[in-house]
Amino acid sequence: MARSPLFWVYCLWATCAICAGLMIIGDAKSSALAVGLEAGFATLLVGLVSTTNGAARIVIGMLYDRKGLVAVMAAASLAALAGATALAGSFAPGMRVPGLFVAGALLVGFSYGCVPVIASAFARSLFGEQKYAGNLALANFNMASAAVLSSLAAGFARGAGGTENGDFAVYAAVVAIVVLALLGFAAFVRLLHRRARTDGRS
């Protein structure tokens, strides 16, 4: 699997998708307080993000059974983009929009929960049963690179944004990372179609 270009493009997508989720989850409560939510609801929101994370695994599994791998990757990518955009909008300079923050956090939490199911579907549907356990481990190794990237990106963005616009800068960075994930997804689809054409000729 590691020799396939599909694997490396998938890694780009998954690393960015996971990174976006980690950047949200790590700062969910403090950012909720900063956007103007009450302490009790900020704590509740952290739990709700975890709930959408878990619910995503069920929803995305059902969607995969009906529509396939490309559809679930598209759904996760679009949820992440909508969520990241809402989060950045909730901290736009000179503004604080708590409702946008809540919606964005839940959407990104949903997207983050999709990735483990998609990793399993990716490894099995494209590379088969043989060496499935090892392939799945490789597909899930993106957690490590995403953890490093999320810490670096959040720290750099918050420093660049300063005290006044630190949260906005972090979520703007999340938007940029999700856009990179979408580019990875587009490349993945092209490679998948090319592979299908090649298999059809053989």
C-alpha positions in Angstrom: 0.0 0.0 0.0 2.8 2.4 0.8 4.0 2.2 -2.8 0.8 3.5 -4.2 0.3 7.2 -5.0 -3.3 6.8 -3.7 -1.9 6.1 -0.3 0.2 9.2 -0.1 -2.5 11.5 -1.4 -4.9 9.9 1.1 -2.4 10.7 3.8 -2.4 14.3 2.8 -6.2 14.4 3.1 -6.4 12.5 6.3 -3.6 14.4 8.0 -5.2 17.8 7.2 -8.7 16.5 8.3 -7.4 15.2 11.6 -5.3 18.3 12.2 -8.4 20.5 11.8 -10.2 18.4 14.3 -7.4 18.4 16.8 -7.0 22.2 16.6 -10.7 22.6 17.4 -10.9 20.0 20.2 -7.8 21.2 22.0 -9.2 24.8 22.4 -12.9 24.2 22.4 -13.7 25.3 25.9 -11.3 28.3 26.1 -12.5 29.5 22.7 -16.1 29.0 23.7 -15.5 31.3 26.7 -13.7 33.8 24.5 -16.5 34.0 22.0 -18.9 34.8 24.8 -20.6 31.6 25.8 -21.3 30.9 29.5 -19.0 28.6 31.4 -21.6 25.9 31.8 -22.5 25.9 28.1 -18.8 25.9 27.1 -18.3 22.7 29.2 -21.4 21.2 27.6 -20.2 22.1 24.1 -17.0 20.0 24.7 -19.3 17.1 25.4 -21.4 17.8 22.4 -18.4 17.9 20.1 -17.4 14.4 21.4 -21.0 13.3 20.7 -20.9 14.4 17.1 -17.6 12.8 16.8 -19.1 9.4 17.8 -22.3 9.9 15.8 -20.2 10.6 12.7 -18.9 7.1 12.8 -22.4 5.7 12.5 -23.6 8.1 9.9 -20.5 7.9 7.7 -20.5 4.1 7.9 -24.1 4.0 6.7 -23.3 6.5 3.9 -20.3 4.4 2.9 -22.5 1.3 2.5 -24.8 3.3 0.2 -22.5 5.6 -1.7 -19.0 4.5 -1.4 -15.6 5.9 -0.5 -15.6 9.1 -2.5 -18.9 10.2 -1.2 -17.9 9.8 2.5 -14.6 11.6 1.9 -16.5 14.4 0.2 -19.0 14.6 3.1 -16.2 14.8 5.7 -14.4 17.4 3.7 -17.4 19.7 3.2 -18.4 19.4 6.8 -14.8 20.4 7.8 -14.9 23.4 5.4 -18.3 24.6 6.6 -17.3 24.2 10.2 -13.9 25.9 9.9 -15.4 28.8 8.0 -18.1 29.2 10.7 -15.4 29.2 13.4 -13.3 31.8 11.7 -16.4 33.9 11.1 -17.4 33.7 14.8 -14.1 35.4 15.7 -13.9 37.9 12.8 -12.0 41.0 13.9 -14.3 43.2 15.9 -17.0 40.6 16.1 -18.0 37.7 18.4 -20.8 35.4 17.1 -21.4 32.5 19.6 -24.0 30.8 17.4 -21.5 30.4 14.5 -18.9 29.1 16.9 -21.2 26.4 18.2 -22.3 25.3 14.7 -18.7 25.3 13.5 -17.4 23.3 16.4 -20.1 20.6 15.9 -19.4 20.4 12.2 -15.6 20.0 12.6 -16.2 17.5 15.4 -18.4 15.5 13.0 -15.7 15.7 10.3 -13.0 14.5 12.7 -15.1 11.5 13.7 -15.5 10.4 10.1 -11.8 9.8 9.5 -11.3 6.5 11.4 -14.2 4.9 9.5 -12.9 6.3 6.2 -9.4 4.9 7.0 -10.9 1.4 7.4 -13.0 1.8 4.2 -9.9 3.1 2.3 -7.6 0.2 3.4 -10.2 -2.5 2.7 -11.8 -1.3 -0.5 -8.7 -0.3 -2.4 -6.1 -2.8 -1.1 -8.2 -5.8 -0.1 -8.2 -8.3 2.8 -4.6 -9.3 2.4 -2.4 -7.4 4.9 -5.5 -5.5 6.0 -4.4 -5.0 9.6 -1.1 -3.6 8.6 -2.6 -1.4 5.9 -5.1 -0.1 8.4 -2.4 0.7 10.8 -0.5 2.7 8.1 -3.7 4.5 7.2 -4.3 5.5 10.8 -0.7 6.6 11.4 -1.7 10.0 10.1 -2.8 10.8 13.7 0.9 11.2 14.6 1.7 13.7 11.9 -1.6 15.5 12.5 -0.8 15.9 16.2 2.5 17.5 15.4 1.1 19.7 12.6 -1.9 20.9 14.7 0.4 22.0 17.6 2.8 23.9 15.3 0.0 25.5 13.3 -2.0 26.6 16.3 1.0 28.0 18.1 2.2 29.9 15.0 -1.2 31.3 14.1 -2.0 32.4 17.7 1.3 34.2 17.9 0.7 35.9 14.5 -2.8 37.0 15.6 -1.7 38.4 18.9 -3.8 38.9 21.9 -6.7 40.6 20.0 -7.0 38.3 17.1 -5.3 35.1 18.2 -8.5 33.0 18.0 -9.4 34.3 14.6 -5.9 33.5 13.3 -6.1 30.0 14.6 -9.4 29.3 12.9 -8.2 31.0 9.7 -5.3 28.6 9.8 -7.9 25.7 10.2 -9.7 27.0 7.0 -6.4 27.0 5.1 -5.6 23.4 6.3 -9.1 22.2 5.3 -8.6 23.8 1.8 -5.4 21.8 1.5 -7.4 18.7 2.5 -9.9 19.5 -0.3 -7.0 19.8 -2.8 -5.8 16.4 -1.6 -9.3 15.0 -2.0 -9.5 16.3 -5.6 -6.1 14.7 -6.4 -7.3 11.4 -4.8 -10.4 11.3 -7.0 -8.3 11.9 -10.1 -5.9 9.1 -9.2 -8.9 6.8 -8.4 -10.4 7.4 -11.8 -7.1 6.9 -13.5 -6.7 3.6 -11.6 -10.2 2.5 -12.7 -9.4 3.3 -16.4 -6.2 1.3 -16.1 -7.9 -1.6 -14.5 -10.6 -1.5 -17.2 -8.0 -1.8 -20.0 -6.2 -4.7 -18.3 
